[in-house]
């Protein structure tokens, strides 16, 4: 098992695809939030003034934590220095959305590269669950979408 540094552009493409969809990735914002987060959003709907701004902030923060965890895993695994510099992601901007298949592949690639060779991961449990939930949802969508088209 080796750890690779993932290009920050890939993280931004993932965020853009979750936020704005793509050809076949339209409901990913719904899957992004856990049931408890959806309940909190509903209960505090009057506090959330701009849902799009809230979504942008939530998705970009999560993807940035994935980016940071990837950098930490690479530095922890390969660096002999006692200090490190972490690069944060900028605004999502206008990235090219990924197809559903490419998003699934990229999320799996990210998942793999969050772990050091001895299994250490620098990502919180909720963030890890969110990553797994998205990967599993996309895998199910890819498996069943051809069958639904025939019905």
C-alpha atoms as an extended CHARMM CRD file, in Angstrom:
* protein
*
       151  EXT
         1         1  UNK       CA              0.0000000000        0.0000000000        0.0000000000  PROA      1               0.0000000000
         2         2  UNK       CA              1.4280000000        3.3550000000       -0.9640000000  PROA      2               0.0000000000
         3         3  UNK       CA              0.0520000000        6.8330000000       -0.4300000000  PROA      3               0.0000000000
         4         4  UNK       CA             -0.0920000000        9.3460000000       -3.2830000000  PROA      4               0.0000000000
         5         5  UNK       CA             -0.6530000000       13.0980000000       -3.0950000000  PROA      5               0.0000000000
         6         6  UNK       CA             -3.8480000000       13.8770000000       -4.9650000000  PROA      6               0.0000000000
         7         7  UNK       CA             -3.9520000000       16.9730000000       -7.1520000000  PROA      7               0.0000000000
         8         8  UNK       CA             -6.0310000000       19.7160000000       -5.4540000000  PROA      8               0.0000000000
         9         9  UNK       CA             -7.9080000000       20.2080000000       -8.7350000000  PROA      9               0.0000000000
        10        10  UNK       CA             -9.3780000000       16.7160000000       -8.3200000000  PROA      10              0.0000000000
        11        11  UNK       CA            -10.7460000000       17.6590000000       -4.9020000000  PROA      11              0.0000000000
        12        12  UNK       CA            -12.3000000000       20.7980000000       -6.3760000000  PROA      12              0.0000000000
        13        13  UNK       CA            -13.8580000000       18.7700000000       -9.2060000000  PROA      13              0.0000000000
        14        14  UNK       CA            -15.3790000000       16.4360000000       -6.6130000000  PROA      14              0.0000000000
        15        15  UNK       CA            -16.8260000000       19.4010000000       -4.7000000000  PROA      15              0.0000000000
        16        16  UNK       CA            -18.1740000000       20.9770000000       -7.8980000000  PROA      16              0.0000000000
        17        17  UNK       CA            -19.8250000000       17.7260000000       -8.9820000000  PROA      17              0.0000000000
        18        18  UNK       CA            -21.4830000000       17.2160000000       -5.5860000000  PROA      18              0.0000000000
        19        19  UNK       CA            -22.7530000000       20.7960000000       -5.5510000000  PROA      19              0.0000000000
        20        20  UNK       CA            -23.8420000000       21.2400000000       -9.1460000000  PROA      20              0.0000000000
        21        21  UNK       CA            -24.1960000000       17.7240000000      -10.4650000000  PROA      21              0.0000000000
        22        22  UNK       CA            -23.1990000000       16.7560000000      -13.9060000000  PROA      22              0.0000000000
        23        23  UNK       CA            -24.6930000000       14.7170000000      -16.6730000000  PROA      23              0.0000000000
        24        24  UNK       CA            -25.7570000000       11.9470000000      -14.3260000000  PROA      24              0.0000000000
        25        25  UNK       CA            -24.9920000000       13.2450000000      -10.8230000000  PROA      25              0.0000000000
        26        26  UNK       CA            -27.9900000000       15.3290000000       -9.8690000000  PROA      26              0.0000000000
        27        27  UNK       CA            -29.0070000000       14.3080000000       -6.3270000000  PROA      27              0.0000000000
        28        28  UNK       CA            -25.6150000000       14.1060000000       -4.6380000000  PROA      28              0.0000000000
        29        29  UNK       CA            -26.3190000000       17.0470000000       -2.3140000000  PROA      29              0.0000000000
        30        30  UNK       CA            -29.1590000000       14.9950000000       -0.8120000000  PROA      30              0.0000000000
        31        31  UNK       CA            -26.8440000000       12.0390000000       -0.2320000000  PROA      31              0.0000000000
        32        32  UNK       CA            -24.0900000000       14.3010000000        1.0980000000  PROA      32              0.0000000000
        33        33  UNK       CA            -26.0410000000       15.1290000000        4.2530000000  PROA      33              0.0000000000
        34        34  UNK       CA            -26.6980000000       12.5000000000        6.9250000000  PROA      34              0.0000000000
        35        35  UNK       CA            -30.2270000000       12.0120000000        8.2670000000  PROA      35              0.0000000000
        36        36  UNK       CA            -29.3770000000       13.9520000000       11.4170000000  PROA      36              0.0000000000
        37        37  UNK       CA            -27.9980000000       16.8540000000        9.3640000000  PROA      37              0.0000000000
        38        38  UNK       CA            -31.1410000000       16.8870000000        7.2200000000  PROA      38              0.0000000000
        39        39  UNK       CA            -33.2520000000       16.9900000000       10.3850000000  PROA      39              0.0000000000
        40        40  UNK       CA            -31.1770000000       19.8400000000       11.8260000000  PROA      40              0.0000000000
        41        41  UNK       CA            -31.5180000000       21.7940000000        8.5840000000  PROA      41              0.0000000000
        42        42  UNK       CA            -35.2620000000       21.3360000000        8.6610000000  PROA      42              0.0000000000
        43        43  UNK       CA            -35.5320000000       22.2790000000       12.3360000000  PROA      43              0.0000000000
        44        44  UNK       CA            -33.3700000000       25.3700000000       11.9010000000  PROA      44              0.0000000000
        45        45  UNK       CA            -34.5300000000       26.3740000000        8.4420000000  PROA      45              0.0000000000
        46        46  UNK       CA            -35.2270000000       29.9420000000        9.5580000000  PROA      46              0.0000000000
        47        47  UNK       CA            -31.5950000000       30.2940000000       10.6930000000  PROA      47              0.0000000000
        48        48  UNK       CA            -30.1930000000       29.1480000000        7.3390000000  PROA      48              0.0000000000
        49        49  UNK       CA            -30.8000000000       32.2250000000        5.2110000000  PROA      49              0.0000000000
        50        50  UNK       CA            -29.2460000000       30.9340000000        1.9900000000  PROA      50              0.0000000000
        51        51  UNK       CA            -29.3480000000       27.1700000000        1.4200000000  PROA      51              0.0000000000
        52        52  UNK       CA            -26.9760000000       27.3440000000       -1.5660000000  PROA      52              0.0000000000
        53        53  UNK       CA            -24.3870000000       29.2200000000        0.4860000000  PROA      53              0.0000000000
        54        54  UNK       CA            -24.8150000000       26.6980000000        3.3200000000  PROA      54              0.0000000000
        55        55  UNK       CA            -24.3250000000       23.7850000000        0.8720000000  PROA      55              0.0000000000
        56        56  UNK       CA            -21.2580000000       25.4080000000       -0.6960000000  PROA      56              0.0000000000
        57        57  UNK       CA            -19.6910000000       25.9240000000        2.7080000000  PROA      57              0.0000000000
        58        58  UNK       CA            -20.4830000000       22.3880000000        3.9320000000  PROA      58              0.0000000000
        59        59  UNK       CA            -19.2530000000       20.5990000000        0.8060000000  PROA      59              0.0000000000
        60        60  UNK       CA            -16.1160000000       22.6870000000        0.3500000000  PROA      60              0.0000000000
        61        61  UNK       CA            -15.2070000000       22.3130000000        4.0520000000  PROA      61              0.0000000000
        62        62  UNK       CA            -15.6140000000       18.5380000000        3.8350000000  PROA      62              0.0000000000
        63        63  UNK       CA            -13.6050000000       18.2370000000        0.6290000000  PROA      63              0.0000000000
        64        64  UNK       CA            -10.9140000000       20.4620000000        2.1460000000  PROA      64              0.0000000000
        65        65  UNK       CA            -10.7170000000       18.0830000000        5.1300000000  PROA      65              0.0000000000
        66        66  UNK       CA            -10.2400000000       15.2010000000        2.6650000000  PROA      66              0.0000000000
        67        67  UNK       CA             -7.4650000000       17.2210000000        1.0240000000  PROA      67              0.0000000000
        68        68  UNK       CA             -5.8070000000       17.9190000000        4.3860000000  PROA      68              0.0000000000
        69        69  UNK       CA             -6.0860000000       14.2590000000        5.4520000000  PROA      69              0.0000000000
        70        70  UNK       CA             -4.4510000000       13.2050000000        2.1760000000  PROA      70              0.0000000000
        71        71  UNK       CA             -1.5790000000       15.6550000000        2.7010000000  PROA      71              0.0000000000
        72        72  UNK       CA             -1.1030000000       14.4830000000        6.2900000000  PROA      72              0.0000000000
        73        73  UNK       CA             -1.0260000000       10.8280000000        5.2340000000  PROA      73              0.0000000000
        74        74  UNK       CA              1.5930000000       11.5270000000        2.5490000000  PROA      74              0.0000000000
        75        75  UNK       CA              3.7670000000       13.6740000000        4.8300000000  PROA      75              0.0000000000
        76        76  UNK       CA              3.4500000000       11.2400000000        7.7410000000  PROA      76              0.0000000000
        77        77  UNK       CA              4.3960000000        8.3240000000        5.5020000000  PROA      77              0.0000000000
        78        78  UNK       CA              7.2770000000        9.7860000000        3.5290000000  PROA      78              0.0000000000
        79        79  UNK       CA              8.6110000000       12.9730000000        5.1460000000  PROA      79              0.0000000000
        80        80  UNK       CA             11.5440000000       12.9350000000        7.5400000000  PROA      80              0.0000000000
        81        81  UNK       CA             11.0410000000       16.5920000000        8.4950000000  PROA      81              0.0000000000
        82        82  UNK       CA              9.5810000000       17.6390000000       11.8430000000  PROA      82              0.0000000000
        83        83  UNK       CA              7.2770000000       20.2510000000       10.3100000000  PROA      83              0.0000000000
        84        84  UNK       CA              5.0110000000       20.4440000000        7.3040000000  PROA      84              0.0000000000
        85        85  UNK       CA              3.0240000000       22.9660000000        5.3430000000  PROA      85              0.0000000000
        86        86  UNK       CA             -0.6020000000       22.2060000000        4.5670000000  PROA      86              0.0000000000
        87        87  UNK       CA             -2.1950000000       23.7400000000        1.4810000000  PROA      87              0.0000000000
        88        88  UNK       CA             -5.9000000000       24.5720000000        1.7890000000  PROA      88              0.0000000000
        89        89  UNK       CA             -8.3320000000       24.4990000000       -1.1170000000  PROA      89              0.0000000000
        90        90  UNK       CA             -9.6130000000       27.6870000000       -2.6480000000  PROA      90              0.0000000000
        91        91  UNK       CA            -13.1620000000       28.3540000000       -3.8180000000  PROA      91              0.0000000000
        92        92  UNK       CA            -14.7510000000       25.7200000000       -6.0520000000  PROA      92              0.0000000000
        93        93  UNK       CA            -15.0620000000       28.1810000000       -8.9310000000  PROA      93              0.0000000000
        94        94  UNK       CA            -15.9280000000       26.7880000000      -12.3350000000  PROA      94              0.0000000000
        95        95  UNK       CA            -14.5390000000       23.2910000000      -12.3800000000  PROA      95              0.0000000000
        96        96  UNK       CA            -15.4410000000       20.6710000000      -14.9370000000  PROA      96              0.0000000000
        97        97  UNK       CA            -17.9960000000       18.3000000000      -13.3670000000  PROA      97              0.0000000000
        98        98  UNK       CA            -17.0940000000       14.6320000000      -13.3080000000  PROA      98              0.0000000000
        99        99  UNK       CA            -19.3060000000       11.9280000000      -14.7360000000  PROA      99              0.0000000000
       100       100  UNK       CA            -20.8550000000        9.6570000000      -12.1320000000  PROA      100             0.0000000000
       101       101  UNK       CA            -18.4100000000        6.8580000000      -13.0040000000  PROA      101             0.0000000000
       102       102  UNK       CA            -15.4220000000        9.2260000000      -12.7670000000  PROA      102             0.0000000000
       103       103  UNK       CA            -16.7020000000       10.6630000000       -9.4830000000  PROA      103             0.0000000000
       104       104  UNK       CA            -17.0060000000        7.1420000000       -8.0540000000  PROA      104             0.0000000000
       105       105  UNK       CA            -13.4810000000        6.3390000000       -9.2240000000  PROA      105             0.0000000000
       106       106  UNK       CA            -12.0740000000        9.5890000000       -7.8320000000  PROA      106             0.0000000000
       107       107  UNK       CA            -13.7670000000        9.1380000000       -4.4400000000  PROA      107             0.0000000000
       108       108  UNK       CA            -12.3930000000        5.5910000000       -4.1990000000  PROA      108             0.0000000000
       109       109  UNK       CA             -8.9300000000        6.8940000000       -5.1440000000  PROA      109             0.0000000000
       110       110  UNK       CA             -9.2080000000        9.5430000000       -2.4310000000  PROA      110             0.0000000000
       111       111  UNK       CA            -10.4340000000        6.9390000000        0.0880000000  PROA      111             0.0000000000
       112       112  UNK       CA             -7.4300000000        4.7330000000       -0.6170000000  PROA      112             0.0000000000
       113       113  UNK       CA             -4.9640000000        7.6130000000       -0.3250000000  PROA      113             0.0000000000
       114       114  UNK       CA             -6.1690000000        8.8080000000        3.0810000000  PROA      114             0.0000000000
       115       115  UNK       CA             -4.4620000000        5.8870000000        4.8230000000  PROA      115             0.0000000000
       116       116  UNK       CA             -0.7810000000        5.4900000000        5.5790000000  PROA      116             0.0000000000
       117       117  UNK       CA              0.9460000000        2.1710000000        4.9330000000  PROA      117             0.0000000000
       118       118  UNK       CA              0.2940000000        1.0530000000        8.5120000000  PROA      118             0.0000000000
       119       119  UNK       CA             -3.3970000000        1.9920000000        8.3790000000  PROA      119             0.0000000000
       120       120  UNK       CA             -3.4080000000        5.3900000000       10.0750000000  PROA      120             0.0000000000
       121       121  UNK       CA             -6.0520000000        7.8060000000        8.8440000000  PROA      121             0.0000000000
       122       122  UNK       CA             -6.2360000000       11.5100000000        9.5730000000  PROA      122             0.0000000000
       123       123  UNK       CA             -9.9510000000       11.9510000000        8.9640000000  PROA      123             0.0000000000
       124       124  UNK       CA            -12.7980000000       12.1610000000       11.4580000000  PROA      124             0.0000000000
       125       125  UNK       CA            -15.3790000000        9.3910000000       11.7240000000  PROA      125             0.0000000000
       126       126  UNK       CA            -18.2890000000       11.4830000000       10.3870000000  PROA      126             0.0000000000
       127       127  UNK       CA            -16.2440000000       12.5770000000        7.3850000000  PROA      127             0.0000000000
       128       128  UNK       CA            -15.2250000000        8.9880000000        6.7120000000  PROA      128             0.0000000000
       129       129  UNK       CA            -18.8790000000        7.8700000000        6.9360000000  PROA      129             0.0000000000
       130       130  UNK       CA            -19.8940000000       10.6220000000        4.4980000000  PROA      130             0.0000000000
       131       131  UNK       CA            -17.2040000000        9.4880000000        2.0450000000  PROA      131             0.0000000000
       132       132  UNK       CA            -18.3250000000        5.8640000000        2.2940000000  PROA      132             0.0000000000
       133       133  UNK       CA            -21.9980000000        6.8750000000        1.9450000000  PROA      133             0.0000000000
       134       134  UNK       CA            -21.2780000000        8.7790000000       -1.2620000000  PROA      134             0.0000000000
       135       135  UNK       CA            -19.1340000000        5.9670000000       -2.6970000000  PROA      135             0.0000000000
       136       136  UNK       CA            -21.8340000000        3.3730000000       -1.9370000000  PROA      136             0.0000000000
       137       137  UNK       CA            -24.6530000000        5.5540000000       -3.2950000000  PROA      137             0.0000000000
       138       138  UNK       CA            -22.7910000000        6.1780000000       -6.5470000000  PROA      138             0.0000000000
       139       139  UNK       CA            -21.9070000000        2.4870000000       -6.8940000000  PROA      139             0.0000000000
       140       140  UNK       CA            -25.5930000000        1.5640000000       -6.4710000000  PROA      140             0.0000000000
       141       141  UNK       CA            -26.6030000000        4.2260000000       -8.9760000000  PROA      141             0.0000000000
       142       142  UNK       CA            -24.1020000000        2.9200000000      -11.4990000000  PROA      142             0.0000000000
       143       143  UNK       CA            -25.2650000000       -0.6720000000      -10.9870000000  PROA      143             0.0000000000
       144       144  UNK       CA            -28.9830000000       -0.0280000000      -11.2580000000  PROA      144             0.0000000000
       145       145  UNK       CA            -29.2880000000        2.8870000000      -13.6840000000  PROA      145             0.0000000000
       146       146  UNK       CA            -29.2200000000        0.7210000000      -16.8720000000  PROA      146             0.0000000000
       147       147  UNK       CA            -31.9750000000       -1.4880000000      -15.4540000000  PROA      147             0.0000000000
       148       148  UNK       CA            -34.1950000000        1.4540000000      -14.5240000000  PROA      148             0.0000000000
       149       149  UNK       CA            -33.9110000000        2.8590000000      -18.0510000000  PROA      149             0.0000000000
       150       150  UNK       CA            -35.4420000000       -0.3270000000      -19.4650000000  PROA      150             0.0000000000
       151       151  UNK       CA            -38.5150000000       -0.2290000000      -17.1740000000  PROA      151             0.0000000000
